[in-house]
Every structure is written in C-alpha cells, then in structure tokens.
C-alpha cells in the first residue's frame, strides 16, 4: 500500500496551476513520484485514492487528474479542501485504494435541479 503525507495548499492558490481542478468529479493533482511508486508496486489502474485529514479523520475517495503537481504537494478542488476541513499548507494523508475493493452501488436517487 502506498502512503503519502504531502502538504495541501488551498486550491484557490492552485487555480493558476490548472483550472481543470475545479470542474468535474473529485479528481486531484498528485506529484510524479506517486505514479512512479504505483508503477514500482505494480498497482492496477484505475487508480483510486483515499484522502484524509489526519487531524479530523474526515476522508474521501477520489481519482487522479494528473501526476504533475510539485513534489510533496497535492492540489484538491476547493469543495474537497473545505469538506476535509484542511488548512492551507497543512498535511493530508493520501493512500492508494484497491479498485477491486470498491463496492458496487445498489441504489441511486436523482433530484431535479
């Protein structure tokens, strides 16, 4: 299992980095070393990560947009940053999560806008 404890700047500071971070699902930007480590341990794709705030134990599961973030840095969408109750520059825990262990959904409730 891959465990990584990078810092997480507030996403608005990452907006100049790539505007794609705020659109779409819970996709994050991770450093290239994470991809290198996943390749070394022969992890199967698609890659799913559990991201958590070690201080509050709040967690979320997400995919990766790109492996282009600076080393020891993770960029999150602002809504995920706020959900995890993170402080800018604070540490987060990033762990790979085996895709096979994700349970299949059995119910979906859709609400109109």
C-alpha positions in Angstrom: 0.0 0.0 0.0 1.2 3.5 -0.9 1.0 6.1 1.8 2.0 9.7 1.2 1.8 12.7 3.6 2.1 15.8 1.4 1.1 19.4 2.1 -2.0 20.8 0.6 -2.1 24.4 -0.4 -5.6 26.0 -0.6 -7.0 25.2 -4.0 -7.6 28.8 -5.0 -3.8 29.2 -5.0 -3.6 26.3 -7.4 -6.1 27.9 -9.8 -3.3 29.4 -11.9 -1.8 25.9 -12.0 -4.8 24.4 -13.8 -8.4 25.5 -13.9 -9.5 21.9 -14.5 -9.1 21.2 -10.8 -12.5 22.8 -10.0 -14.5 21.1 -12.7 -15.7 17.5 -12.8 -15.6 14.9 -10.1 -13.2 14.5 -7.2 -10.0 14.5 -9.2 -6.8 15.6 -7.6 -3.3 16.5 -8.9 -0.5 14.4 -7.4 3.3 14.5 -7.8 5.0 12.3 -10.4 6.7 10.3 -7.6 3.3 8.9 -6.7 2.9 7.4 -10.2 6.4 6.1 -10.1 5.7 4.4 -6.8 2.4 2.9 -8.1 4.3 1.5 -11.1 7.0 0.0 -8.8 4.4 -1.8 -6.7 2.6 -2.8 -9.8 -0.7 -1.3 -8.7 -3.6 -1.9 -11.1 -5.4 1.1 -12.7 -7.7 2.9 -12.5 -6.0 4.5 -9.5 -8.3 5.3 -6.6 -7.0 7.2 -3.5 -8.3 7.7 0.0 -7.5 11.2 1.1 -7.9 12.1 4.7 -7.3 14.9 7.2 -5.2 13.3 10.0 -6.4 15.9 12.4 -10.2 15.4 11.9 -10.2 11.8 10.5 -12.5 13.0 7.7 -11.9 11.1 4.5 -12.9 11.0 0.9 -12.2 8.7 -2.1 -11.0 10.2 -5.4 -9.3 9.6 -8.7 -6.3 11.5 -10.1 -6.4 14.1 -12.8 -2.7 14.3 -13.5 0.6 13.4 -11.9 2.0 16.9 -12.4 1.9 18.6 -9.0 5.1 19.7 -7.4 6.8 17.1 -5.2 5.3 16.8 -1.7 2.2 18.8 -2.8 -1.4 17.8 -3.7 -3.9 20.0 -5.3 -7.6 19.4 -4.5 -10.8 21.0 -5.7 -11.9 23.8 -3.3 -15.1 21.9 -2.3 -13.0 18.8 -1.3 -10.5 21.0 0.5 -13.4 22.5 2.5 -15.1 19.1 3.1 -11.9 17.7 4.6 -11.6 20.8 6.8 -8.0 21.4 5.8 -5.7 24.4 6.5 -3.7 25.8 3.6 -0.2 24.1 3.7 -1.4 21.5 6.2 -0.7 17.8 5.8 -3.1 15.3 4.3 -2.9 11.5 4.2 -3.0 10.0 0.7 -3.3 6.2 0.4 -3.9 4.1 -2.7 -7.2 2.2 -2.5 -7.5 -1.1 -4.5 -10.1 -0.5 -7.2 -11.4 -4.1 -6.7 -12.4 -3.4 -3.1 -14.8 -0.6 -4.1 -18.3 -2.0 -3.5 -20.8 -1.8 -6.4 -23.7 0.7 -5.8 -27.2 -0.7 -5.4 -29.3 2.4 -5.2 -29.3 5.8 -6.9 -31.6 8.7 -6.0 -31.7 11.6 -8.5 -33.1 15.0 -7.7 -34.0 17.6 -10.3 -32.2 21.0 -10.2 
